Amino acid sequence: MTSIEEIQEQIANEFEVFDDWMDRYNYLIELANGLPLIDESQKNQQNLIQGCQSRVWLNADFVGGKVVFTADSDAIITKGIIALLIRVLSNRSPEEIISAELEFIDRIGLKQNLSPTRANGLVSMIRQMRLYAIAYQARESMG
C-alpha cells in the first residue's frame, strides 16, 4: 500500500504541472468529481462539519482496522479539497491519521490561495477527520 508520504508526493507533483492558481482550481474541480460520495442518508446534521463556509458532510466507517471516509459538499472547490484529504487519509489506521503531517497543503500552496473562510474550513475538515480517528482508536483500545 502506498504510504501517506508517497500520496502527498504524488499530489504535489500533480499540482506542479500548473503554473497559475486558476489552473489549480480547475484541477481541484476535476478531483471533486472523483470524490467517494457519502450516502444520502449520511447527509445529516451529525456529519456536517462545523466551521466551513459551505456545507460539508463527512462520514467515517471503521473497516478492518482502517478508517474509511466518504464526503460531499455543496461547493465544488470545497468538494475538491475534501477529495484530496480523503485521498491522503482514507483507508488508514487511526494512528496513521492522527500522526500524519499534511505537508502537501503548504507544498501545493493550497492554504495561502484560499479565502480566510475556506482556509478555516480546511482546518475544520482536518480536525474532524482526526477526531474520527481518535474516536475509533479509543474504541479499539477499549476492546
Backbone torsions as a table, in degrees:
resi	resn	phi	psi	omega
1	MET	NA	142.4	-179.7
2	THR	-71.1	136.2	-178.0
3	SER	-76.6	164.4	176.7
4	ILE	-58.9	-41.0	-179.6
5	GLU	-63.3	-41.9	179.9
6	GLU	-65.1	-40.1	178.3
7	ILE	-65.3	-40.8	178.1
8	GLN	-62.7	-38.6	177.4
9	GLU	-63.2	-43.6	177.7
10	GLN	-59.0	-45.5	-179.7
11	ILE	-61.7	-46.1	179.5
12	ALA	-59.2	-42.7	179.0
13	ASN	-65.2	-39.4	178.5
14	GLU	-61.7	-41.6	-177.6
15	PHE	-76.2	-24.8	178.6
16	GLU	-62.9	-23.3	-179.4
17	VAL	-62.5	-30.1	-173.8
18	PHE	-94.3	130.9	-178.1
19	ASP	-81.2	-38.4	-176.9
20	ASP	-120.4	167.2	-173.2
21	TRP	-73.6	-22.7	176.4
22	MET	-64.1	-41.0	177.5
23	ASP	-65.2	-38.0	179.0
24	ARG	-67.5	-38.9	175.7
25	TYR	-62.3	-42.4	178.3
26	ASN	-61.8	-37.0	178.0
27	TYR	-67.7	-39.5	176.2
28	LEU	-59.2	-39.9	178.5
29	ILE	-63.6	-41.3	176.0
30	GLU	-59.5	-44.1	-179.6
31	LEU	-63.1	-33.5	179.7
32	ALA	-58.3	-34.7	-178.9
33	ASN	-68.3	-19.2	179.9
34	GLY	-98.8	8.8	-177.4
35	LEU	-66.0	131.8	172.9
36	PRO	-66.9	104.4	-171.2
37	LEU	-73.2	142.2	177.2
38	ILE	-70.7	145.5	175.3
39	ASP	-63.6	140.7	-178.5
40	GLU	-52.7	-35.8	-179.5
41	SER	-67.0	-19.4	179.9
42	GLN	-89.0	-5.0	177.3
43	LYS	-81.4	71.9	-177.2
44	ASN	-127.6	174.5	-177.4
45	GLN	-58.1	-37.3	-177.9
46	GLN	-62.7	-34.0	-178.0
47	ASN	-95.1	1.0	179.3
48	LEU	-77.7	127.5	-178.8
49	ILE	-80.4	125.3	177.2
50	GLN	-79.3	143.7	176.8
51	GLY	96.9	4.4	176.9
52	CYS	-103.1	140.6	177.5
53	GLN	-64.1	-43.9	176.9
54	SER	-97.4	171.0	-179.5
55	ARG	-86.0	127.1	179.0
56	VAL	-130.9	124.3	175.9
57	TRP	-106.2	133.8	180.0
58	LEU	-132.7	127.0	177.1
59	ASN	-120.4	145.9	177.3
60	ALA	-130.7	133.4	173.2
61	ASP	-117.3	152.6	179.0
62	PHE	-109.0	109.4	-174.4
63	VAL	-126.6	115.1	176.9
64	GLY	57.4	39.5	178.9
65	GLY	81.1	4.7	-179.0
66	LYS	-120.3	147.2	176.1
67	VAL	-91.8	125.7	-178.7
68	VAL	-115.4	118.5	-177.1
69	PHE	-100.0	143.6	166.6
70	THR	-131.9	154.9	-175.8
71	ALA	-158.5	171.5	171.1
72	ASP	-159.8	160.7	177.2
73	SER	-147.7	154.9	176.5
74	ASP	-89.1	2.3	177.6
75	ALA	-121.8	128.6	-171.3
76	ILE	-65.6	-39.3	178.3
77	ILE	-65.5	-44.2	178.4
78	THR	-61.3	-38.0	177.7
79	LYS	-62.1	-38.8	176.8
80	GLY	-65.7	-38.9	179.5
81	ILE	-65.4	-47.0	-179.7
82	ILE	-67.1	-31.2	175.9
83	ALA	-62.1	-41.2	177.1
84	LEU	-63.0	-46.4	-179.2
85	LEU	-61.8	-41.2	178.6
86	ILE	-64.8	-40.3	178.9
87	ARG	-57.9	-38.1	-177.9
88	VAL	-80.7	-41.0	-167.7
89	LEU	-105.0	-17.3	-177.4
90	SER	-74.3	152.6	-178.8
91	ASN	63.4	36.7	178.0
92	ARG	-121.3	159.6	174.5
93	SER	-72.5	156.2	176.6
94	PRO	-53.9	-40.5	-179.3
95	GLU	-60.3	-43.2	-179.9
96	GLU	-62.4	-42.1	-178.6
97	ILE	-66.2	-45.0	-177.8
98	ILE	-63.3	-40.6	-174.7
99	SER	-92.4	-2.4	-176.4
100	ALA	-63.2	130.3	171.7
101	GLU	-92.5	109.1	-175.7
102	LEU	-88.2	67.4	-175.6
103	GLU	-76.4	-15.0	180.0
104	PHE	-62.7	-27.8	-178.3
105	ILE	-59.4	-45.6	177.6
106	ASP	-74.8	-37.8	-178.1
107	ARG	-60.6	-38.7	-179.0
108	ILE	-89.5	-1.4	177.5
109	GLY	77.1	21.6	-174.4
110	LEU	-64.2	-53.1	-173.6
111	LYS	-60.7	-44.0	-176.2
112	GLN	-75.5	-10.9	178.3
113	ASN	-106.4	11.5	175.9
114	LEU	-104.6	152.5	173.0
115	SER	-63.7	157.1	179.9
116	PRO	-54.7	-37.8	-179.3
117	THR	-70.2	-36.7	176.7
118	ARG	-69.3	-37.8	177.7
119	ALA	-62.4	-40.4	175.7
120	ASN	-62.9	-39.8	177.8
121	GLY	-61.8	-40.9	177.6
122	LEU	-58.6	-47.4	178.8
123	VAL	-61.2	-41.2	179.3
124	SER	-64.1	-39.2	179.0
125	MET	-63.5	-46.3	179.8
126	ILE	-62.6	-44.5	179.9
127	ARG	-59.7	-44.0	-179.0
128	GLN	-64.6	-40.2	178.7
129	MET	-63.1	-40.7	179.1
130	ARG	-68.8	-37.0	177.9
131	LEU	-62.9	-41.6	175.1
132	TYR	-58.7	-45.3	-178.9
133	ALA	-62.1	-42.3	179.0
134	ILE	-62.4	-42.6	-180.0
135	ALA	-62.9	-44.6	179.5
136	TYR	-67.6	-36.7	177.8
137	GLN	-62.9	-43.6	179.7
138	ALA	-63.8	-43.7	-179.1
139	ARG	-64.4	-39.5	179.4
140	GLU	-66.1	-41.2	-178.1
141	SER	-71.6	-19.8	178.2
142	MET	-83.9	-7.6	175.8
143	GLY	96.2	NA	NA
